[in-house]
Amino acid sequence: VVVADSRFPRDGRFIERLGHFNPLMPKDNEARLKLDLDKVKAWLAKGAQPSDRVLRFLDAAGLAKRAARSNPEKAVPRKERKARAEAAAKSA
């Protein structure tokens, strides 16, 4: 987890390292996510904009509030679509 200028490439030069995240570790492991919360607070006060993934981490830590998102419903499974189409054909 780093602070980077938006004009730099994603994996390019960064200003300061704030912590690290290892997604391969179990979710209950303490070493999965390490953040220097004092540095994070300082950068947020300066106007830094966290990415969506980092905002999730900060929301879990209680530093920033993540806005609710509207997740669309998944498509209807194929078997149910086929059954509805057959029922519609029979009644028509």
N, C-alpha and C positions, 0 to 999 in steps of 0.2 A: 504494500500500500504506500503510494508515493504522492507527493505534490509535484505536479508538472504544469508547465505552461501549455495552454491549449494550442499554441502554434507549433509545438514539437510533435514528432510522431509518437504513436501510442507506446511503443517499446523504446523510445529514444531517451534523450537526456531528461533528467528530472531535477527538481530543486532540492527536495528533502525527502528522506525515507521516514514514514510514520509508523510502519509496522510491517507484518507479513501475515499471509493466510495460506494454509496448506489444506486444500480440499480433500486430499487423500486420507487424512487422519479421521478417526471416528468423531462424530458430532459432540460427544460428551468429553472429549479430550481438551484440557486447558490450553495445550500448545497449538491447537488448530488455528487460533487467531490471536495475534499479539498486536496491540495498538498502544502507542504513547498518547494517552488521552489528553494530556496537557498540550502537546503540540497540535493535536487535532482541534482542540478548542481555540487555540491561538489562530490557526489558519482559517477556521470558520468565521472567527471575528474579523479577519482581514478580508472576507468576502469570497473565499474559495468555495467552489461548487463541487460537491462530491458526486461521483458516478452513481448509478442506480445500485450497483452491488455494494459499494462502500456505504451508501445511505442505509441499506438494510442492516449492515453491521452497526452503524451509529444509532439506528433506531433500537436495535436490540440492547445496546449499551446505555440507552436513555439520553444520548446527546442531541439527537435531531429527530424530528417527527417526519415520518414518511407518509405522504399522501396516499389515501386509498385509491386503488385502481379498479376499473371495471373490467373484469375478465369475462369475455364472451363465453356463452355456453358452447360446449363441444357439439359437433355435428351428430345427428341421430345415427346410430349404428345401422349397417346395411340391412340386417335381417328385419329390423323394425320398419325401415323405409319400404322394403319389399312387401311386408305384410300390409302396410297402410295402402300401398298402391293397389294390391289385389283386392282389399276391402272396398276401395273407391271404385274399382272396375266392376265389382259385383253389384254394388248399389246403383251404379249409373246405367 
